[in-house]
């Protein structure tokens, strides 16, 4: 088993959902993001959802920088940011 590089830069890819069903949609989408991570054998399997307001929620997937382009091209996130969690 390969040792993971704990210093590798991690990227949080984010999908925005807005409207009255944003919370439920984001929670549902995070499940699919985790399924994708497992299926594609991504190094990290960190997925979640967060409510930003009553009508704006996000789903996210954290990936190593080296795998970011593949995931970005496959799943088309709205945005991304450096993850330091």
N, C-alpha and C positions, 0 to 999 in steps of 0.2 A: 504494500500500500504506500502510495506517494505521500510525502509530508507536505502539508499545505504551507504556502508562504504566508505567514501571519502579517507580514509587512506589505503585502500586495494591496494596491489601492482598490477600494471597493466603491462601486457606483450604485446608487439607489435610483432605479428607473421608476417613474411615476405615471400613473394613469388617472386623469381627473374625471369625476362624475358629478354632474350638477342636476338639480331639480328635486322634486319630492321623493323620488326613489333612489337618490344618490347613495345613501347609506347601504341599503340592501344590495344594490348593484355592485358597489365596491367590495362588500363582504363576499359576495358570490365570485367576483372576478379574482380575488386573492386566492381562492381555492384552485382556480384554473392556472394561475401563475405558479403555484407550488407544484401542481401536476406537471406543468411544462418543465420546471427545474429538474424534477425527478426523471422524467422521460428523456430529457436531453443530457442528463448526467452532469449538470452544472456543479461546480465545486461548492457553491453555497446554496443553501435551501432556506433562505430567509424571505418570507413573504408576509404581508400584513395589510391592514386597512386603517385609516384614520379619518375621523370626521373633523372637517375644518370649520364648518358652520352647519346650520340646519339644512342647507340646500347645496352643500359642496363637500364631497368626500373623495378620498383617494385610495387607490390600491397601489401597492409597490412591491418590487422584487429587487433584492440586493444581489449584485453579481460582481465577480472580479473584473477589473478593468479589461483584462485580456479576453473576456467573453462578452463584453458589452456590445460590440458591433453585431455579433450574431443575434443576440436577443433583441437589440434595437431593430434590426432588419426584419426579424421574424414577427415581432409583436407590436411594433410601432407605438412606443410610449409617447406621452405628451411632452415629457421633460425628464431631466435627470439631475442629480446632484451628488457631490462627494458624500460618502457614508462613513461616519466615524464612530458608529455605535457598536 
